[in-house]
Amino acid sequence: MATYIAEYLATHKIIMIEEHSCFIWNQDVGEIDVEMLRGKIIRESSVHFYKLLVGKNYNVSLEDIKVDIIKTQMFNG
C-alpha cells in the first residue's frame, strides 16, 4: 500500500466558484485509475466543499461537479 497526493481543480455546473486543492489517498502501488480518483474526490471532498459554500438552501448534486486532475505523485508526508 502506498500513499499518493493529487492536485485537482473542481468546478460546479451552477456555482461559479472553483475548488483548487489537493487530495491524499492510499492504494496499491501501480497505475492510478483516474476515473476512480475523480469519483473519490467528488464524493469525499468536493461535494462537501460546495455544500459548505451554499448551505442548506441548495441541494448540491454529485453529477454537477467536474474534477480535473492536474498532477499526481507518491506522497511521503
VEXDREN-2710 file (C-alpha; in Angstrom, 1 decimal):
% VEXDREN-2710
k/r/px/py/pz
1/MET/0.0/0.0/0.0
2/ALA/1.3/3.5/-0.9
3/THR/0.1/7.0/-0.2
4/TYR/-0.5/9.3/-3.1
5/ILE/-1.3/13.0/-3.5
6/ALA/-3.2/14.7/-6.3
7/GLU/-3.6/18.3/-7.2
8/TYR/-7.0/18.9/-8.7
9/LEU/-9.5/21.6/-9.9
10/ALA/-13.2/21.1/-9.2
11/THR/-15.9/23.1/-10.9
12/HIS/-19.7/23.1/-10.4
13/LYS/-22.2/23.5/-13.2
14/ILE/-24.1/26.3/-11.4
15/ILE/-22.0/27.5/-8.5
16/MET/-19.4/29.7/-10.1
17/ILE/-16.5/29.1/-7.7
18/GLU/-13.6/26.7/-8.4
19/GLU/-12.1/24.4/-5.8
20/HIS/-8.3/24.2/-6.4
21/SER/-7.0/21.7/-3.8
22/CYS/-5.1/18.5/-3.1
23/PHE/-6.3/15.1/-2.2
24/ILE/-4.4/12.3/-0.4
25/TRP/-5.4/8.6/-0.6
26/ASN/-3.9/5.1/-0.2
27/GLN/-3.8/2.4/-2.9
28/ASP/-1.7/-0.5/-4.0
29/VAL/1.4/0.6/-5.8
30/GLY/0.8/0.8/-9.5
31/GLU/-1.1/2.8/-12.1
32/ILE/-3.6/5.3/-10.9
33/ASP/-7.2/4.8/-12.1
34/VAL/-8.0/8.5/-12.9
35/GLU/-11.8/7.9/-13.2
36/MET/-11.9/6.2/-9.8
37/LEU/-9.8/9.1/-8.3
38/ARG/-12.2/11.7/-9.8
39/GLY/-15.2/9.9/-8.2
40/LYS/-13.4/9.6/-4.9
41/ILE/-12.5/13.3/-4.9
42/ILE/-16.1/14.3/-5.8
43/ARG/-17.7/12.1/-3.1
44/GLU/-15.1/12.7/-0.3
45/SER/-14.1/16.3/-0.8
46/SER/-15.7/18.5/-3.5
47/VAL/-19.4/17.8/-2.6
48/HIS/-18.7/18.9/0.9
49/PHE/-16.8/22.0/-0.2
50/TYR/-19.8/23.1/-2.3
51/LYS/-22.3/22.2/0.4
52/LEU/-20.3/24.4/2.8
53/LEU/-20.5/27.3/0.3
54/VAL/-24.2/27.2/-0.3
55/GLY/-25.5/26.0/3.0
56/LYS/-28.9/24.2/3.3
57/ASN/-30.7/26.4/0.7
58/TYR/-29.4/24.5/-2.4
59/ASN/-29.1/20.7/-3.0
60/VAL/-25.6/20.0/-4.3
61/SER/-25.6/17.1/-6.8
62/LEU/-22.6/14.9/-7.4
63/GLU/-23.4/15.0/-11.1
64/ASP/-23.0/18.7/-11.3
65/ILE/-19.4/18.6/-10.2
66/LYS/-16.5/18.1/-12.6
67/VAL/-12.9/17.3/-11.4
68/ASP/-9.8/17.8/-13.5
69/ILE/-6.7/16.1/-12.1
70/ILE/-3.7/18.4/-12.6
71/LYS/-1.0/16.0/-11.3
72/THR/-0.4/13.1/-9.0
73/GLN/2.6/11.6/-7.3
74/MET/3.6/9.4/-4.4
75/PHE/3.4/11.2/-1.0
76/ASN/5.8/10.7/1.9
77/GLY/4.4/13.5/4.1
END
